[in-house]
Amino acid sequence: MSAPAPLTPDILRDMPLPRPGGEADKDARGRVLVVGGSPEVPGAAVLAGVAALRAVFGRAHAAGLIATNPAMALTKPRRVRSRRRALDDRELAELIGAVRTTSLRSPGSRRGVTLRGKGVVHMFIQIIEGKTSDADGFRRVLEQRRPEAMKGAIGFLGATTAIAPDGTVVTMARFESAEQAAKNAARPEQTAFFEELTKYLAGAPTFHESTEVEEFLGGGSDDAGFVQFMIGTATDKTKAKASEKELTPTLESLRPDVLGGITAWDGDWWCQAIYFTSEAEARQGEKKFESMSANDRARFDEMMGAYGEPRFVDGPNPILV
């Protein structure tokens, strides 16, 4: 690989931007690869990719050391390949060759963030669980009233709600901070919205709050047609986290049907939201555990033992905001 050289006006004049016709689609507008970023200062690579999309190019691709934080969750292009360390020449060449698999959609896209890898995210999460005997009514109020209630929302990053066939309802709401969430909850519009929702619940809902948040495969995805919540209490939290980190590459390879996920901890209590394209794909993916090697299976069982016996809340057609 040749040594880097500074960009000069003369060089830029020899590399004019494409001038596609008015009817040209995104594929005719060219592609840009941005390499850079770090866990401490990831913004430059993201801003460069967004600038390329806004200027003229139809697709942008980003690679390098990318870390998530609440601000980036709102502005980051939607598909980013993440690396936790610097790339050597061979890895960079491989990445450039595979660039078609890491397209960044324009900022207006509804596709969910998808980063490979697992990392701590700085945000505040509320998990609200209840039971409804009128799932259709609950869904109707949630979908119809939430847009109005969210006008002027404070620190709100998004939410995932699953309504299980047995009427169990779980919502994972994400905020920039606990302080922002408290201010948002105090808004009259939010209070009225929540009070109307609770009319469709049998009894008072339970709450858990967390600032100990981790994402895998980039967190939630707006593409999900099925979300599964796993909820439990760890018997050995430290071991559970370490085992999952060690097993992540194996699980990613085994379960390509998983779009991403978020884990929130409240002490030893934990809740994990896993996003899938469809329930059918999720069920098919579960069968792949049968093909695990004996060693990987033993490691997986050890990890799940440390997490404790979880319960599952399945959410077909989840409500994603």
URTA-V753530 format. One record per backbone hydrogen bond with DSSP energy under -0.5 kcal/mol. CO is the residue of the C=O (numbers start at 1). NH is the residue of the N-H. If there is no record, write none. Layout:
CO:NH + CO:NH
This chain:
8:12 + 9:13 + 10:14 + 11:14 + 12:15 + 21:24 + 25:28 + 25:29 + 26:29 + 27:30 + 30:58 + 30:59 + 32:34 + 32:61 + 33:35 + 34:63 + 37:65 + 42:46 + 43:47 + 44:48 + 45:49 + 46:50 + 47:51 + 48:52 + 49:53 + 50:54 + 51:55 + 52:56 + 52:57 + 59:32 + 60:104 + 61:34 + 62:81 + 63:36 + 64:66 + 64:83 + 69:73 + 70:74 + 71:74 + 71:75 + 72:76 + 78:114 + 80:82 + 88:92 + 89:93 + 90:94 + 91:95 + 92:96 + 93:97 + 94:98 + 96:99 + 98:101 + 99:102 + 100:103 + 102:62 + 103:105 + 104:60 + 105:78 + 106:109 + 114:80 + 117:217 + 117:218 + 119:215 + 121:123 + 121:213 + 122:70 + 124:175 + 125:210 + 126:128 + 126:173 + 127:208 + 128:171 + 129:206 + 130:169 + 131:202 + 134:138 + 135:139 + 136:140 + 137:141 + 138:142 + 139:143 + 140:144 + 141:145 + 141:146 + 142:146 + 145:149 + 146:150 + 148:151 + 150:153 + 153:155 + 155:176 + 158:174 + 159:321 + 160:172 + 161:319 + 162:164 + 162:170 + 164:167 + 167:132 + 168:164 + 169:130 + 170:162 + 171:128 + 171:173 + 172:160 + 173:126 + 174:157 + 174:158 + 175:124 + 177:181 + 178:182 + 179:183 + 180:184 + 181:185 + 182:186 + 184:187 + 187:191 + 188:192 + 189:193 + 190:194 + 191:195 + 192:196 + 193:197 + 194:198 + 195:199 + 196:199 + 197:200 + 198:201 + 200:134 + 201:203 + 206:129 + 208:127 + 210:125 + 211:213 + 212:265 + 213:121 + 214:263 + 215:119 + 216:219 + 216:261 + 221:224 + 225:317 + 226:276 + 227:315 + 228:274 + 229:313 + 230:272 + 231:311 + 232:270 + 236:240 + 237:241 + 238:242 + 239:243 + 240:244 + 241:245 + 242:246 + 243:247 + 244:248 + 247:251 + 248:252 + 249:253 + 250:254 + 251:255 + 255:258 + 257:259 + 257:277 + 260:275 + 261:216 + 262:273 + 263:214 + 264:271 + 265:212 + 266:269 + 268:234 + 269:266 + 270:232 + 271:264 + 272:230 + 272:274 + 273:262 + 274:228 + 275:259 + 275:260 + 276:225 + 276:226 + 278:282 + 279:283 + 280:284 + 281:285 + 282:286 + 283:287 + 284:287 + 285:288 + 286:289 + 287:290 + 288:291 + 289:292 + 293:297 + 294:298 + 295:299 + 296:300 + 297:301 + 298:302 + 299:303 + 300:304 + 301:305 + 302:306 + 303:307 + 304:308 + 306:235 + 306:236 + 308:310 + 311:231 + 313:229 + 315:227 + 315:318 + 318:320 + 319:161
